[in-house]
Amino acid sequence: MAKADPGQIEAAKGQIRQGICLLEELGMLPYSGWGYLCLGEVYAESGRKEEAMTNLKKAETMFREMGMDYWLGQAQEALTRLQ
């Protein structure tokens, strides 16, 4: 949504945050980690590097703790692109 219409970035961030909260309430941590990864990418797309780093590092930590190697690699690649 944010990539297709940059004017929708705020709406995309709000929807992703809402999804993360719901997933965490349900104990669905793998999916909430993916949400942090997506949120970090949206922040990066909108030029908000600090917020992007915060969310991508959160995703990286979660994926590492859960042993989700594929998604860990995706988070690390996103962090590398940001630097």
N, C-alpha and C positions, 0 to 999 in steps of 0.2 A: 504494500500500500504506500509506504513512504517513498520507495524508489520510483514508483509510477507517477506520483504526484507529491513533490516536495512540500506542498502546502498541507499535506496530511501527516507530517512527521509527528506533531504533537498528539494527534489522535492515535497514531500507531503506538507511540510510547505508552499512552494511557491504557490502551487495550492490552498490550503485552504485560504491563505491571499488574493489571487486574487479573490476567491469566496466571501470572506467577503466584500471586496471593492465593488464588483458588487452589492451584496445584499443591502449594505448600500446606494448606489446610487439609487437603485430602491425603497428604503424605506421599505424593507422587514426585519425589525428588529428582529422578532422572528427567522428567519433563520440565520441572521448574529450572533445572540447570540449563536445559535447552532454551528456555525463556530468557534467562540471563544472557546467553550467547546472542540470541536475536536482538535483545535490547541493546547490548553493546554494539552490535553492528548498526543498528538504527542511529545510535548516538554518533558513531564514527561517520556514518553517511551525512549526518547533519553538522559535522565539524566540531562536535563537543568531545574532544579527546579525553579529558579527565573523566567524564562520566562513562565514556566508552571503556576506558581502562579499568575502572572500578567494576563494571558489570562483567567484562571479559575475564578479569582475574577471579571473580566470584564463580563464574562458570567453570573456569579451569580448575579451581580448588575442588568444587563439587564433583567434577568428572574424575579427577585424580582419586578422591576419597572413595568413589563408587567403582573404580576400576573400569571406567568407560573409555577405553583407549582411543576409539575412533573419534568420539566427540572431544576428548582431551586434545587430540591433534588439531581438530577444527578450531578450538578456542586458542590454541597456541599460534596457529597460522594467522588468526585474526589479530592477535596481539602483535605479532611480527609485522604485519602490514601497517599497523598503527604507529609503529616506531620509526 
